[in-house]
Amino acid sequence: MSKRRKKATETKATKPAEEAKVEKKVSHPVSHKKKSTDSACCFGQPKTTFYGLLVVVAAVFFTAGFLTGPGTTASTVSADSDQFIFISPPGCSNCDEMEPLSTEVADTLGLPFVKAGFAQEIENPGFVLIHDGVLTISGVADEYTFKAQVCSLTENKDICDEVEDLTPPTQEPPPVPDVPKSDKPEVHAFVMSYCPYGLQFMKAYVPVLELLGDKEEMEINFVQYLMHGVKESDENTRMYCIQKEQKDKLTDYLRCFVEAGDHDGCIDSVGIDSDALDSCIAAADEEFAITATIETSEDTYPAYNIDLELTTTYGVRGSPSFGINGQPVSVSRSAESIKQAVCAAFNNPPEECTQTLSSSPEAAGLGPIGSGSAASGTDAQC
């Protein structure tokens, strides 16, 4: 097995945003026997002025990938009103093209449009969308990707119809990475269980687990902070315990969960020992101080320390992240791309590596595995 996690209850998680004191709903260790009634999607930020918001935005840009690519991060906020903020940095190569498109999108959504600058030169512009209480920050690379993101976030029919008429940019699959080889590779997929892009990666990861899971050490692991509330903490710990104590049921559980999102139904249908699961969840909560950390944290995104040692080893900065044999690895979010990377890490690849899996990126969020298309490709993270 891979190096396991050590207890780390006093270490702060790497935060993708400015520290802020917030009110949080906290539950005790989850039992599968009682569905959570917490309807909150994410941990929230307090009400803030526009200028205060920009401070938070700037902090997120520097830590969530905005300076290096069109990464996306989202959290629930309390704001006076929904709005669309276009970030126009110096050195921007396509701001003149993307600003009018952004104005049109804001108008279609019925949101006020605000233009803001940025202190550092960046090749592409960005946007902040506050819609139905959810704050999203992303880069703007091209019209298709921009409108596809807004369609996914808002489900606005007019914008989604426009996306259908656009041609997605050609995305060359990344080359098979050069990774350290071993007889039985150690593979780690780091996610947040309710991050739409983490779910996207898991949907691509499951077919590889089904094909190669008994040939190598493939794990689901967890980013060192929480962005989607207590339900994410609960589900992370649930998956951790299934993997730790009932690993033969893990792949079936993951397939069920990423498609339906019904953890209780998946536990029943897969045949997981619920008493053993509840016992493991309670023990993990005590060992890693999960509930205690959430209750006492003043961070916008509370720490989640179950895989802290591994996230440090692999330099994890968001959900999803991927690594093999101690090295971060970049892959597209398709089963075939992940399979190729994993098979490249064998000293002697097994026969299963000759089987071809789907090369289409999976769709973000919950939903059927295999329902994505070329248009689903994204490098966005939570």
Beta strands, then each sheet from edge to edge (+ up, - down):
strand 1: 44-45
strand 2: 72-77
strand 3: 83-87
strand 4: 113-116
strand 5: 126-131
strand 6: 134-139
strand 7: 186-191
strand 8: 217-222
strand 9: 321-324
strand 10: 327-328
sheet 1: 1+ 2+ 6- 5+ 3- 4-
sheet 2: 8+ 7+ 9- 10+
end
